[in-house]
Amino acid sequence: MKGDPRRPSNVIYYKQTIDEKKETPPDYYHFIAVLFAMFGFMFKSKWGGWLALLTFCCGFTSARSQTTDYGQLITTFSMIIVSLVTNYMWIFKS
């Protein structure tokens, strides 16, 4: 086009930068979940198990599939289950 004022040689393409420092890595959430699960298990604290489950869910939803360690996820989730089962064992005893 003859009257087009745009210059294709002067176009600067946008490259999105990813600032990963603002996000908390999911591994921190899993570590905190393990701490809460151990607290709930050792001190028979129900809220420790529930907080562990909550932080585990937060870490699981923010995890990226490339960096996910499934062994750690299974271990953390099993510790949470053990913590909750030991705290609510009185329901199953009759």
PDB file with one MODEL, atoms N, CA, C and O in Angstrom:
MODEL        1
ATOM      1  N   MET A   1       0.847  -1.172   0.000  1.00  0.00           N
ATOM      2  CA  MET A   1       0.000   0.000   0.000  1.00  0.00           C
ATOM      3  C   MET A   1       0.892   1.233   0.000  1.00  0.00           C
ATOM      4  O   MET A   1       1.895   1.310   0.709  1.00  0.00           O
ATOM      5  N   LYS A   2       0.496   2.167  -0.800  1.00  0.00           N
ATOM      6  CA  LYS A   2       1.353   3.312  -1.003  1.00  0.00           C
ATOM      7  C   LYS A   2       1.281   4.318   0.137  1.00  0.00           C
ATOM      8  O   LYS A   2       2.312   4.888   0.494  1.00  0.00           O
ATOM      9  N   GLY A   3       0.119   4.563   0.722  1.00  0.00           N
ATOM     10  CA  GLY A   3      -0.019   5.585   1.745  1.00  0.00           C
ATOM     11  C   GLY A   3       0.048   5.038   3.170  1.00  0.00           C
ATOM     12  O   GLY A   3      -0.390   5.727   4.091  1.00  0.00           O
ATOM     13  N   ASP A   4       0.569   3.842   3.393  1.00  0.00           N
ATOM     14  CA  ASP A   4       0.624   3.227   4.720  1.00  0.00           C
ATOM     15  C   ASP A   4       1.818   3.793   5.501  1.00  0.00           C
ATOM     16  O   ASP A   4       2.963   3.612   5.087  1.00  0.00           O
ATOM     17  N   PRO A   5       1.557   4.492   6.653  1.00  0.00           N
ATOM     18  CA  PRO A   5       2.664   5.095   7.397  1.00  0.00           C
ATOM     19  C   PRO A   5       3.436   4.099   8.272  1.00  0.00           C
ATOM     20  O   PRO A   5       4.479   4.452   8.822  1.00  0.00           O
ATOM     21  N   ARG A   6       2.949   2.880   8.408  1.00  0.00           N
ATOM     22  CA  ARG A   6       3.633   1.900   9.263  1.00  0.00           C
ATOM     23  C   ARG A   6       4.895   1.392   8.584  1.00  0.00           C
ATOM     24  O   ARG A   6       4.958   1.240   7.364  1.00  0.00           O
ATOM     25  N   ARG A   7       5.904   1.132   9.425  1.00  0.00           N
ATOM     26  CA  ARG A   7       7.169   0.622   8.918  1.00  0.00           C
ATOM     27  C   ARG A   7       7.425  -0.751   9.550  1.00  0.00           C
ATOM     28  O   ARG A   7       7.706  -0.835  10.745  1.00  0.00           O
ATOM     29  N   PRO A   8       7.332  -1.796   8.778  1.00  0.00           N
ATOM     30  CA  PRO A   8       7.520  -3.137   9.352  1.00  0.00           C
ATOM     31  C   PRO A   8       8.922  -3.348   9.920  1.00  0.00           C
ATOM     32  O   PRO A   8       9.102  -4.215  10.775  1.00  0.00           O
ATOM     33  N   SER A   9       9.887  -2.611   9.489  1.00  0.00           N
ATOM     34  CA  SER A   9      11.245  -2.794  10.016  1.00  0.00           C
ATOM     35  C   SER A   9      11.412  -2.173  11.397  1.00  0.00           C
ATOM     36  O   SER A   9      12.362  -2.510  12.104  1.00  0.00           O
ATOM     37  N   ASN A  10      10.518  -1.277  11.800  1.00  0.00           N
ATOM     38  CA  ASN A  10      10.613  -0.628  13.110  1.00  0.00           C
ATOM     39  C   ASN A  10       9.686  -1.245  14.157  1.00  0.00           C
ATOM     40  O   ASN A  10       9.544  -0.699  15.251  1.00  0.00           O
ATOM     41  N   VAL A  11       9.072  -2.348  13.845  1.00  0.00           N
ATOM     42  CA  VAL A  11       8.153  -2.999  14.777  1.00  0.00           C
ATOM     43  C   VAL A  11       8.954  -3.679  15.887  1.00  0.00           C
ATOM     44  O   VAL A  11       9.888  -4.436  15.622  1.00  0.00           O
ATOM     45  N   ILE A  12       8.574  -3.397  17.134  1.00  0.00           N
ATOM     46  CA  ILE A  12       9.200  -4.042  18.293  1.00  0.00           C
ATOM     47  C   ILE A  12       8.169  -5.006  18.872  1.00  0.00           C
ATOM     48  O   ILE A  12       7.119  -4.587  19.359  1.00  0.00           O
ATOM     49  N   TYR A  13       8.473  -6.286  18.817  1.00  0.00           N
ATOM     50  CA  TYR A  13       7.544  -7.302  19.286  1.00  0.00           C
ATOM     51  C   TYR A  13       7.602  -7.419  20.801  1.00  0.00           C
ATOM     52  O   TYR A  13       8.667  -7.294  21.407  1.00  0.00           O
ATOM     53  N   TYR A  14       6.459  -7.658  21.396  1.00  0.00           N
ATOM     54  CA  TYR A  14       6.342  -7.765  22.850  1.00  0.00           C
ATOM     55  C   TYR A  14       6.721  -9.168  23.296  1.00  0.00           C
ATOM     56  O   TYR A  14       6.220 -10.158  22.762  1.00  0.00           O
ATOM     57  N   LYS A  15       7.611  -9.242  24.278  1.00  0.00           N
ATOM     58  CA  LYS A  15       7.978 -10.515  24.882  1.00  0.00           C
ATOM     59  C   LYS A  15       7.593 -10.454  26.354  1.00  0.00           C
ATOM     60  O   LYS A  15       8.082  -9.608  27.102  1.00  0.00           O
ATOM     61  N   GLN A  16       6.718 -11.355  26.754  1.00  0.00           N
ATOM     62  CA  GLN A  16       6.230 -11.353  28.132  1.00  0.00           C
ATOM     63  C   GLN A  16       7.300 -11.937  29.050  1.00  0.00           C
ATOM     64  O   GLN A  16       7.827 -13.023  28.806  1.00  0.00           O
ATOM     65  N   THR A  17       7.603 -11.205  30.096  1.00  0.00           N
ATOM     66  CA  THR A  17       8.561 -11.702  31.074  1.00  0.00           C
ATOM     67  C   THR A  17       7.803 -12.326  32.230  1.00  0.00           C
ATOM     68  O   THR A  17       6.775 -11.809  32.666  1.00  0.00           O
ATOM     69  N   ILE A  18       8.312 -13.425  32.715  1.00  0.00           N
ATOM     70  CA  ILE A  18       7.676 -14.133  33.820  1.00  0.00           C
ATOM     71  C   ILE A  18       8.473 -13.845  35.079  1.00  0.00           C
ATOM     72  O   ILE A  18       9.660 -14.158  35.165  1.00  0.00           O
ATOM     73  N   ASP A  19       7.805 -13.247  36.051  1.00  0.00           N
ATOM     74  CA  ASP A  19       8.444 -12.952  37.326  1.00  0.00           C
ATOM     75  C   ASP A  19       8.034 -14.034  38.312  1.00  0.00           C
ATOM     76  O   ASP A  19       6.954 -13.969  38.898  1.00  0.00           O
ATOM     77  N   GLU A  20       8.903 -15.037  38.497  1.00  0.00           N
ATOM     78  CA  GLU A  20       8.574 -16.176  39.345  1.00  0.00           C
ATOM     79  C   GLU A  20       8.862 -15.912  40.815  1.00  0.00           C
ATOM     80  O   GLU A  20       8.571 -16.763  41.656  1.00  0.00           O
ATOM     81  N   LYS A  21       9.420 -14.767  41.143  1.00  0.00           N
ATOM     82  CA  LYS A  21       9.738 -14.470  42.533  1.00  0.00           C
ATOM     83  C   LYS A  21       8.501 -14.129  43.351  1.00  0.00           C
ATOM     84  O   LYS A  21       8.531 -14.220  44.578  1.00  0.00           O
ATOM     85  N   LYS A  22       7.421 -13.740  42.697  1.00  0.00           N
ATOM     86  CA  LYS A  22       6.226 -13.334  43.421  1.00  0.00           C
ATOM     87  C   LYS A  22       5.424 -14.518  43.932  1.00  0.00           C
ATOM     88  O   LYS A  22       4.656 -14.372  44.883  1.00  0.00           O
ATOM     89  N   GLU A  23       5.583 -15.683  43.325  1.00  0.00           N
ATOM     90  CA  GLU A  23       4.813 -16.849  43.716  1.00  0.00           C
ATOM     91  C   GLU A  23       5.588 -17.689  44.721  1.00  0.00           C
ATOM     92  O   GLU A  23       6.812 -17.803  44.655  1.00  0.00           O
ATOM     93  N   THR A  24       4.840 -18.275  45.654  1.00  0.00           N
ATOM     94  CA  THR A  24       5.444 -19.215  46.586  1.00  0.00           C
ATOM     95  C   THR A  24       5.512 -20.577  45.919  1.00  0.00           C
ATOM     96  O   THR A  24       4.505 -21.058  45.400  1.00  0.00           O
ATOM     97  N   PRO A  25       6.668 -21.203  45.921  1.00  0.00           N
ATOM     98  CA  PRO A  25       6.758 -22.524  45.295  1.00  0.00           C
ATOM     99  C   PRO A  25       5.867 -23.534  46.017  1.00  0.00           C
ATOM    100  O   PRO A  25       5.734 -23.471  47.239  1.00  0.00           O
ATOM    101  N   PRO A  26       5.264 -24.455  45.288  1.00  0.00           N
ATOM    102  CA  PRO A  26       4.383 -25.441  45.910  1.00  0.00           C
ATOM    103  C   PRO A  26       5.090 -26.336  46.912  1.00  0.00           C
ATOM    104  O   PRO A  26       4.448 -26.897  47.801  1.00  0.00           O
ATOM    105  N   ASP A  27       6.403 -26.478  46.784  1.00  0.00           N
ATOM    106  CA  ASP A  27       7.134 -27.320  47.731  1.00  0.00           C
ATOM    107  C   ASP A  27       7.051 -26.755  49.141  1.00  0.00           C
ATOM    108  O   ASP A  27       7.046 -27.519  50.106  1.00  0.00           O
ATOM    109  N   TYR A  28       6.987 -25.456  49.281  1.00  0.00           N
ATOM    110  CA  TYR A  28       6.837 -24.858  50.606  1.00  0.00           C
ATOM    111  C   TYR A  28       5.490 -25.228  51.212  1.00  0.00           C
ATOM    112  O   TYR A  28       5.390 -25.493  52.410  1.00  0.00           O
ATOM    113  N   TYR A  29       4.473 -25.243  50.390  1.00  0.00           N
ATOM    114  CA  TYR A  29       3.152 -25.635  50.883  1.00  0.00           C
ATOM    115  C   TYR A  29       3.159 -27.077  51.369  1.00  0.00           C
ATOM    116  O   TYR A  29       2.566 -27.393  52.400  1.00  0.00           O
ATOM    117  N   HIS A  30       3.826 -27.943  50.630  1.00  0.00           N
ATOM    118  CA  HIS A  30       3.864 -29.353  51.027  1.00  0.00           C
ATOM    119  C   HIS A  30       4.685 -29.537  52.305  1.00  0.00           C
ATOM    120  O   HIS A  30       4.348 -30.366  53.150  1.00  0.00           O
ATOM    121  N   PHE A  31       5.746 -28.773  52.440  1.00  0.00           N
ATOM    122  CA  PHE A  31       6.542 -28.859  53.661  1.00  0.00           C
ATOM    123  C   PHE A  31       5.736 -28.388  54.872  1.00  0.00           C
ATOM    124  O   PHE A  31       5.782 -29.007  55.935  1.00  0.00           O
ATOM    125  N   ILE A  32       5.004 -27.300  54.706  1.00  0.00           N
ATOM    126  CA  ILE A  32       4.158 -26.804  55.799  1.00  0.00           C
ATOM    127  C   ILE A  32       3.050 -27.810  56.107  1.00  0.00           C
ATOM    128  O   ILE A  32       2.686 -27.999  57.267  1.00  0.00           O
ATOM    129  N   ALA A  33       2.513 -28.456  55.069  1.00  0.00           N
ATOM    130  CA  ALA A  33       1.487 -29.480  55.279  1.00  0.00           C
ATOM    131  C   ALA A  33       2.046 -30.650  56.077  1.00  0.00           C
ATOM    132  O   ALA A  33       1.355 -31.198  56.936  1.00  0.00           O
ATOM    133  N   VAL A  34       3.281 -31.038  55.806  1.00  0.00           N
ATOM    134  CA  VAL A  34       3.906 -32.123  56.576  1.00  0.00           C
ATOM    135  C   VAL A  34       4.081 -31.707  58.034  1.00  0.00           C
ATOM    136  O   VAL A  34       3.854 -32.508  58.941  1.00  0.00           O
ATOM    137  N   LEU A  35       4.481 -30.466  58.258  1.00  0.00           N
ATOM    138  CA  LEU A  35       4.645 -29.997  59.637  1.00  0.00           C
ATOM    139  C   LEU A  35       3.313 -30.010  60.384  1.00  0.00           C
ATOM    140  O   LEU A  35       3.250 -30.458  61.529  1.00  0.00           O
ATOM    141  N   PHE A  36       2.257 -29.526  59.748  1.00  0.00           N
ATOM    142  CA  PHE A  36       0.940 -29.541  60.390  1.00  0.00           C
ATOM    143  C   PHE A  36       0.447 -30.967  60.627  1.00  0.00           C
ATOM    144  O   PHE A  36      -0.155 -31.256  61.661  1.00  0.00           O
ATOM    145  N   ALA A  37       0.702 -31.851  59.670  1.00  0.00           N
ATOM    146  CA  ALA A  37       0.270 -33.244  59.826  1.00  0.00           C
ATOM    147  C   ALA A  37       1.007 -33.910  60.983  1.00  0.00           C
ATOM    148  O   ALA A  37       0.403 -34.655  61.754  1.00  0.00           O
ATOM    149  N   MET A  38       2.289 -33.653  61.108  1.00  0.00           N
ATOM    150  CA  MET A  38       3.053 -34.224  62.228  1.00  0.00           C
ATOM    151  C   MET A  38       2.584 -33.643  63.557  1.00  0.00           C
ATOM    152  O   MET A  38       2.506 -34.360  64.555  1.00  0.00           O
ATOM    153  N   PHE A  39       2.275 -32.363  63.577  1.00  0.00           N
ATOM    154  CA  PHE A  39       1.751 -31.748  64.788  1.00  0.00           C
ATOM    155  C   PHE A  39       0.413 -32.363  65.172  1.00  0.00           C
ATOM    156  O   PHE A  39       0.174 -32.660  66.342  1.00  0.00           O
ATOM    157  N   GLY A  40      -0.456 -32.554  64.188  1.00  0.00           N
ATOM    158  CA  GLY A  40      -1.748 -33.159  64.456  1.00  0.00           C
ATOM    159  C   GLY A  40      -1.635 -34.598  64.903  1.00  0.00           C
ATOM    160  O   GLY A  40      -2.415 -35.052  65.741  1.00  0.00           O
ATOM    161  N   PHE A  41      -0.672 -35.323  64.355  1.00  0.00           N
ATOM    162  CA  PHE A  41      -0.479 -36.726  64.721  1.00  0.00           C
ATOM    163  C   PHE A  41       0.128 -36.875  66.107  1.00  0.00           C
ATOM    164  O   PHE A  41      -0.322 -37.698  66.904  1.00  0.00           O
ATOM    165  N   MET A  42       1.142 -36.084  66.387  1.00  0.00           N
ATOM    166  CA  MET A  42       1.872 -36.248  67.651  1.00  0.00           C
ATOM    167  C   MET A  42       1.100 -35.692  68.846  1.00  0.00           C
ATOM    168  O   MET A  42       1.139 -36.276  69.929  1.00  0.00           O
ATOM    169  N   PHE A  43       0.409 -34.583  68.666  1.00  0.00           N
ATOM    170  CA  PHE A  43      -0.275 -33.936  69.775  1.00  0.00           C
ATOM    171  C   PHE A  43      -1.783 -34.154  69.768  1.00  0.00           C
ATOM    172  O   PHE A  43      -2.511 -33.515  70.528  1.00  0.00           O
ATOM    173  N   LYS A  44      -2.255 -35.062  68.903  1.00  0.00           N
ATOM    174  CA  LYS A  44      -3.691 -35.375  68.799  1.00  0.00           C
ATOM    175  C   LYS A  44      -4.516 -34.106  68.591  1.00  0.00           C
ATOM    176  O   LYS A  44      -5.531 -33.895  69.255  1.00  0.00           O
ATOM    177  N   SER A  45      -4.073 -33.283  67.681  1.00  0.00           N
ATOM    178  CA  SER A  45      -4.738 -32.019  67.382  1.00  0.00           C
ATOM    179  C   SER A  45      -5.484 -32.145  66.062  1.00  0.00           C
ATOM    180  O   SER A  45      -4.879 -32.383  65.016  1.00  0.00           O
ATOM    181  N   LYS A  46      -6.803 -31.984  66.118  1.00  0.00           N
ATOM    182  CA  LYS A  46      -7.611 -32.117  64.906  1.00  0.00           C
ATOM    183  C   LYS A  46      -7.353 -30.978  63.935  1.00  0.00           C
ATOM    184  O   LYS A  46      -7.333 -31.185  62.722  1.00  0.00           O
ATOM    185  N   TRP A  47      -7.158 -29.785  64.459  1.00  0.00           N
ATOM    186  CA  TRP A  47      -6.959 -28.651  63.557  1.00  0.00           C
ATOM    187  C   TRP A  47      -5.628 -28.750  62.822  1.00  0.00           C
ATOM    188  O   TRP A  47      -5.480 -28.196  61.733  1.00  0.00           O
ATOM    189  N   GLY A  48      -4.660 -29.451  63.407  1.00  0.00           N
ATOM    190  CA  GLY A  48      -3.384 -29.653  62.706  1.00  0.00           C
ATOM    191  C   GLY A  48      -3.568 -30.474  61.442  1.00  0.00           C
ATOM    192  O   GLY A  48      -2.982 -30.167  60.404  1.00  0.00           O
ATOM    193  N   GLY A  49      -4.379 -31.512  61.529  1.00  0.00           N
ATOM    194  CA  GLY A  49      -4.653 -32.328  60.348  1.00  0.00           C
ATOM    195  C   GLY A  49      -5.435 -31.590  59.288  1.00  0.00           C
ATOM    196  O   GLY A  49      -5.168 -31.735  58.095  1.00  0.00           O
ATOM    197  N   TRP A  50      -6.412 -30.791  59.724  1.00  0.00           N
ATOM    198  CA  TRP A  50      -7.208 -30.040  58.764  1.00  0.00           C
ATOM    199  C   TRP A  50      -6.407 -28.911  58.112  1.00  0.00           C
ATOM    200  O   TRP A  50      -6.580 -28.634  56.925  1.00  0.00           O
ATOM    201  N   LEU A  51      -5.538 -28.266  58.876  1.00  0.00           N
ATOM    202  CA  LEU A  51      -4.664 -27.243  58.279  1.00  0.00           C
ATOM    203  C   LEU A  51      -3.680 -27.873  57.296  1.00  0.00           C
ATOM    204  O   LEU A  51      -3.349 -27.288  56.265  1.00  0.00           O
ATOM    205  N   ALA A  52      -3.222 -29.073  57.635  1.00  0.00           N
ATOM    206  CA  ALA A  52      -2.331 -29.784  56.715  1.00  0.00           C
ATOM    207  C   ALA A  52      -3.049 -30.084  55.403  1.00  0.00           C
ATOM    208  O   ALA A  52      -2.472 -29.929  54.327  1.00  0.00           O
ATOM    209  N   LEU A  53      -4.302 -30.511  55.492  1.00  0.00           N
ATOM    210  CA  LEU A  53      -5.064 -30.790  54.274  1.00  0.00           C
ATOM    211  C   LEU A  53      -5.297 -29.513  53.470  1.00  0.00           C
ATOM    212  O   LEU A  53      -5.232 -29.536  52.241  1.00  0.00           O
ATOM    213  N   LEU A  54      -5.563 -28.415  54.144  1.00  0.00           N
ATOM    214  CA  LEU A  54      -5.780 -27.147  53.458  1.00  0.00           C
ATOM    215  C   LEU A  54      -4.515 -26.666  52.743  1.00  0.00           C
ATOM    216  O   LEU A  54      -4.574 -26.265  51.581  1.00  0.00           O
ATOM    217  N   THR A  55      -3.390 -26.703  53.423  1.00  0.00           N
ATOM    218  CA  THR A  55      -2.150 -26.260  52.778  1.00  0.00           C
ATOM    219  C   THR A  55      -1.721 -27.218  51.673  1.00  0.00           C
ATOM    220  O   THR A  55      -1.125 -26.797  50.681  1.00  0.00           O
ATOM    221  N   PHE A  56      -2.022 -28.505  51.840  1.00  0.00           N
ATOM    222  CA  PHE A  56      -1.724 -29.460  50.763  1.00  0.00           C
ATOM    223  C   PHE A  56      -2.531 -29.131  49.515  1.00  0.00           C
ATOM    224  O   PHE A  56      -2.002 -29.170  48.404  1.00  0.00           O
ATOM    225  N   CYS A  57      -3.803 -28.809  49.691  1.00  0.00           N
ATOM    226  CA  CYS A  57      -4.649 -28.456  48.544  1.00  0.00           C
ATOM    227  C   CYS A  57      -4.170 -27.169  47.870  1.00  0.00           C
ATOM    228  O   CYS A  57      -4.213 -27.052  46.645  1.00  0.00           O
ATOM    229  N   CYS A  58      -3.719 -26.212  48.667  1.00  0.00           N
ATOM    230  CA  CYS A  58      -3.184 -24.965  48.088  1.00  0.00           C
ATOM    231  C   CYS A  58      -1.932 -25.252  47.267  1.00  0.00           C
ATOM    232  O   CYS A  58      -1.774 -24.724  46.167  1.00  0.00           O
ATOM    233  N   GLY A  59      -1.053 -26.079  47.793  1.00  0.00           N
ATOM    234  CA  GLY A  59       0.159 -26.424  47.060  1.00  0.00           C
ATOM    235  C   GLY A  59      -0.121 -27.273  45.841  1.00  0.00           C
ATOM    236  O   GLY A  59       0.552 -27.133  44.820  1.00  0.00           O
ATOM    237  N   PHE A  60      -1.111 -28.157  45.931  1.00  0.00           N
ATOM    238  CA  PHE A  60      -1.436 -29.032  44.809  1.00  0.00           C
ATOM    239  C   PHE A  60      -2.034 -28.247  43.651  1.00  0.00           C
ATOM    240  O   PHE A  60      -1.734 -28.525  42.490  1.00  0.00           O
ATOM    241  N   THR A  61      -2.883 -27.261  43.963  1.00  0.00           N
ATOM    242  CA  THR A  61      -3.495 -26.483  42.889  1.00  0.00           C
ATOM    243  C   THR A  61      -2.525 -25.505  42.242  1.00  0.00           C
ATOM    244  O   THR A  61      -2.708 -25.142  41.080  1.00  0.00           O
ATOM    245  N   SER A  62      -1.503 -25.072  42.963  1.00  0.00           N
ATOM    246  CA  SER A  62      -0.545 -24.130  42.376  1.00  0.00           C
ATOM    247  C   SER A  62       0.693 -24.811  41.809  1.00  0.00           C
ATOM    248  O   SER A  62       1.605 -24.133  41.336  1.00  0.00           O
ATOM    249  N   ALA A  63       0.740 -26.127  41.849  1.00  0.00           N
ATOM    250  CA  ALA A  63       1.911 -26.853  41.332  1.00  0.00           C
ATOM    251  C   ALA A  63       1.880 -26.888  39.810  1.00  0.00           C
ATOM    252  O   ALA A  63       0.816 -26.959  39.195  1.00  0.00           O
ATOM    253  N   ARG A  64       3.044 -26.837  39.230  1.00  0.00           N
ATOM    254  CA  ARG A  64       3.161 -26.976  37.782  1.00  0.00           C
ATOM    255  C   ARG A  64       3.467 -28.433  37.471  1.00  0.00           C
ATOM    256  O   ARG A  64       4.152 -29.112  38.237  1.00  0.00           O
ATOM    257  N   SER A  65       2.965 -28.898  36.364  1.00  0.00           N
ATOM    258  CA  SER A  65       3.107 -30.318  36.047  1.00  0.00           C
ATOM    259  C   SER A  65       4.557 -30.701  35.725  1.00  0.00           C
ATOM    260  O   SER A  65       4.925 -31.866  35.877  1.00  0.00           O
ATOM    261  N   GLN A  66       5.382 -29.751  35.286  1.00  0.00           N
ATOM    262  CA  GLN A  66       6.764 -30.082  34.948  1.00  0.00           C
ATOM    263  C   GLN A  66       7.614 -30.304  36.189  1.00  0.00           C
ATOM    264  O   GLN A  66       8.542 -31.113  36.166  1.00  0.00           O
ATOM    265  N   THR A  67       7.310 -29.598  37.270  1.00  0.00           N
ATOM    266  CA  THR A  67       8.165 -29.668  38.452  1.00  0.00           C
ATOM    267  C   THR A  67       7.553 -30.492  39.575  1.00  0.00           C
ATOM    268  O   THR A  67       8.053 -30.454  40.700  1.00  0.00           O
ATOM    269  N   THR A  68       6.496 -31.229  39.304  1.00  0.00           N
ATOM    270  CA  THR A  68       5.795 -31.961  40.350  1.00  0.00           C
ATOM    271  C   THR A  68       6.522 -33.258  40.667  1.00  0.00           C
ATOM    272  O   THR A  68       6.841 -34.046  39.776  1.00  0.00           O
ATOM    273  N   ASP A  69       6.776 -33.465  41.951  1.00  0.00           N
ATOM    274  CA  ASP A  69       7.355 -34.711  42.430  1.00  0.00           C
ATOM    275  C   ASP A  69       6.219 -35.525  43.038  1.00  0.00           C
ATOM    276  O   ASP A  69       5.767 -35.245  44.148  1.00  0.00           O
ATOM    277  N   TYR A  70       5.764 -36.531  42.303  1.00  0.00           N
ATOM    278  CA  TYR A  70       4.582 -37.280  42.726  1.00  0.00           C
ATOM    279  C   TYR A  70       4.852 -38.124  43.961  1.00  0.00           C
ATOM    280  O   TYR A  70       3.930 -38.400  44.728  1.00  0.00           O
ATOM    281  N   GLY A  71       6.085 -38.535  44.168  1.00  0.00           N
ATOM    282  CA  GLY A  71       6.416 -39.276  45.384  1.00  0.00           C
ATOM    283  C   GLY A  71       6.214 -38.431  46.629  1.00  0.00           C
ATOM    284  O   GLY A  71       5.714 -38.914  47.645  1.00  0.00           O
ATOM    285  N   GLN A  72       6.605 -37.171  46.545  1.00  0.00           N
ATOM    286  CA  GLN A  72       6.414 -36.259  47.669  1.00  0.00           C
ATOM    287  C   GLN A  72       4.932 -35.978  47.896  1.00  0.00           C
ATOM    288  O   GLN A  72       4.489 -35.860  49.039  1.00  0.00           O
ATOM    289  N   LEU A  73       4.171 -35.871  46.821  1.00  0.00           N
ATOM    290  CA  LEU A  73       2.733 -35.651  46.962  1.00  0.00           C
ATOM    291  C   LEU A  73       2.060 -36.825  47.666  1.00  0.00           C
ATOM    292  O   LEU A  73       1.227 -36.624  48.549  1.00  0.00           O
ATOM    293  N   ILE A  74       2.412 -38.034  47.283  1.00  0.00           N
ATOM    294  CA  ILE A  74       1.809 -39.219  47.883  1.00  0.00           C
ATOM    295  C   ILE A  74       2.198 -39.331  49.344  1.00  0.00           C
ATOM    296  O   ILE A  74       1.365 -39.664  50.186  1.00  0.00           O
ATOM    297  N   THR A  75       3.461 -39.054  49.654  1.00  0.00           N
ATOM    298  CA  THR A  75       3.921 -39.123  51.040  1.00  0.00           C
ATOM    299  C   THR A  75       3.223 -38.086  51.912  1.00  0.00           C
ATOM    300  O   THR A  75       2.784 -38.394  53.020  1.00  0.00           O
ATOM    301  N   THR A  76       3.123 -36.871  51.415  1.00  0.00           N
ATOM    302  CA  THR A  76       2.467 -35.811  52.182  1.00  0.00           C
ATOM    303  C   THR A  76       0.991 -36.128  52.399  1.00  0.00           C
ATOM    304  O   THR A  76       0.473 -35.962  53.503  1.00  0.00           O
ATOM    305  N   PHE A  77       0.320 -36.581  51.353  1.00  0.00           N
ATOM    306  CA  PHE A  77      -1.104 -36.892  51.483  1.00  0.00           C
ATOM    307  C   PHE A  77      -1.337 -38.071  52.428  1.00  0.00           C
ATOM    308  O   PHE A  77      -2.310 -38.075  53.182  1.00  0.00           O
ATOM    309  N   SER A  78      -0.459 -39.063  52.392  1.00  0.00           N
ATOM    310  CA  SER A  78      -0.624 -40.198  53.309  1.00  0.00           C
ATOM    311  C   SER A  78      -0.386 -39.779  54.755  1.00  0.00           C
ATOM    312  O   SER A  78      -1.043 -40.298  55.658  1.00  0.00           O
ATOM    313  N   MET A  79       0.536 -38.854  54.994  1.00  0.00           N
ATOM    314  CA  MET A  79       0.738 -38.356  56.354  1.00  0.00           C
ATOM    315  C   MET A  79      -0.486 -37.594  56.845  1.00  0.00           C
ATOM    316  O   MET A  79      -0.846 -37.687  58.019  1.00  0.00           O
ATOM    317  N   ILE A  80      -1.120 -36.850  55.965  1.00  0.00           N
ATOM    318  CA  ILE A  80      -2.331 -36.122  56.339  1.00  0.00           C
ATOM    319  C   ILE A  80      -3.452 -37.097  56.672  1.00  0.00           C
ATOM    320  O   ILE A  80      -4.180 -36.899  57.645  1.00  0.00           O
ATOM    321  N   ILE A  81      -3.591 -38.135  55.881  1.00  0.00           N
ATOM    322  CA  ILE A  81      -4.624 -39.137  56.140  1.00  0.00           C
ATOM    323  C   ILE A  81      -4.381 -39.835  57.468  1.00  0.00           C
ATOM    324  O   ILE A  81      -5.321 -40.053  58.232  1.00  0.00           O
ATOM    325  N   VAL A  82      -3.127 -40.189  57.753  1.00  0.00           N
ATOM    326  CA  VAL A  82      -2.799 -40.832  59.035  1.00  0.00           C
ATOM    327  C   VAL A  82      -3.119 -39.893  60.194  1.00  0.00           C
ATOM    328  O   VAL A  82      -3.646 -40.326  61.219  1.00  0.00           O
ATOM    329  N   SER A  83      -2.807 -38.629  60.037  1.00  0.00           N
ATOM    330  CA  SER A  83      -3.083 -37.657  61.086  1.00  0.00           C
ATOM    331  C   SER A  83      -4.583 -37.535  61.353  1.00  0.00           C
ATOM    332  O   SER A  83      -5.010 -37.515  62.508  1.00  0.00           O
ATOM    333  N   LEU A  84      -5.371 -37.456  60.303  1.00  0.00           N
ATOM    334  CA  LEU A  84      -6.813 -37.322  60.478  1.00  0.00           C
ATOM    335  C   LEU A  84      -7.449 -38.609  61.007  1.00  0.00           C
ATOM    336  O   LEU A  84      -8.370 -38.555  61.822  1.00  0.00           O
ATOM    337  N   VAL A  85      -6.969 -39.751  60.552  1.00  0.00           N
ATOM    338  CA  VAL A  85      -7.532 -41.018  61.013  1.00  0.00           C
ATOM    339  C   VAL A  85      -7.229 -41.241  62.490  1.00  0.00           C
ATOM    340  O   VAL A  85      -8.093 -41.699  63.238  1.00  0.00           O
ATOM    341  N   THR A  86      -6.015 -40.923  62.915  1.00  0.00           N
ATOM    342  CA  THR A  86      -5.692 -41.111  64.335  1.00  0.00           C
ATOM    343  C   THR A  86      -6.480 -40.151  65.223  1.00  0.00           C
ATOM    344  O   THR A  86      -6.798 -40.487  66.364  1.00  0.00           O
ATOM    345  N   ASN A  87      -6.792 -38.984  64.725  1.00  0.00           N
ATOM    346  CA  ASN A  87      -7.573 -38.034  65.520  1.00  0.00           C
ATOM    347  C   ASN A  87      -9.052 -38.383  65.586  1.00  0.00           C
ATOM    348  O   ASN A  87      -9.726 -38.057  66.564  1.00  0.00           O
ATOM    349  N   TYR A  88      -9.557 -39.042  64.556  1.00  0.00           N
ATOM    350  CA  TYR A  88     -10.971 -39.401  64.539  1.00  0.00           C
ATOM    351  C   TYR A  88     -11.190 -40.898  64.735  1.00  0.00           C
ATOM    352  O   TYR A  88     -12.238 -41.417  64.350  1.00  0.00           O
ATOM    353  N   MET A  89     -10.231 -41.598  65.322  1.00  0.00           N
ATOM    354  CA  MET A  89     -10.348 -43.031  65.524  1.00  0.00           C
ATOM    355  C   MET A  89     -11.449 -43.366  66.515  1.00  0.00           C
ATOM    356  O   MET A  89     -12.020 -44.455  66.445  1.00  0.00           O
ATOM    357  N   TRP A  90     -11.760 -42.478  67.422  1.00  0.00           N
ATOM    358  CA  TRP A  90     -12.786 -42.741  68.430  1.00  0.00           C
ATOM    359  C   TRP A  90     -14.164 -42.942  67.819  1.00  0.00           C
ATOM    360  O   TRP A  90     -15.037 -43.551  68.437  1.00  0.00           O
ATOM    361  N   ILE A  91     -14.364 -42.432  66.606  1.00  0.00           N
ATOM    362  CA  ILE A  91     -15.656 -42.608  65.937  1.00  0.00           C
ATOM    363  C   ILE A  91     -15.861 -44.083  65.548  1.00  0.00           C
ATOM    364  O   ILE A  91     -16.976 -44.602  65.609  1.00  0.00           O
ATOM    365  N   PHE A  92     -14.758 -44.748  65.145  1.00  0.00           N
ATOM    366  CA  PHE A  92     -14.851 -46.115  64.660  1.00  0.00           C
ATOM    367  C   PHE A  92     -14.846 -47.157  65.780  1.00  0.00           C
ATOM    368  O   PHE A  92     -15.218 -48.308  65.554  1.00  0.00           O
ATOM    369  N   LYS A  93     -14.433 -46.766  66.968  1.00  0.00           N
ATOM    370  CA  LYS A  93     -14.431 -47.705  68.088  1.00  0.00           C
ATOM    371  C   LYS A  93     -15.823 -47.770  68.696  1.00  0.00           C
ATOM    372  O   LYS A  93     -16.462 -46.743  68.920  1.00  0.00           O
ATOM    373  N   SER A  94     -16.279 -48.968  68.958  1.00  0.00           N
ATOM    374  CA  SER A  94     -17.593 -49.096  69.576  1.00  0.00           C
ATOM    375  C   SER A  94     -17.613 -50.153  70.660  1.00  0.00           C
ATOM    376  O   SER A  94     -18.652 -50.383  71.280  1.00  0.00           O
TER     377      SER A  94
ENDMDL
END
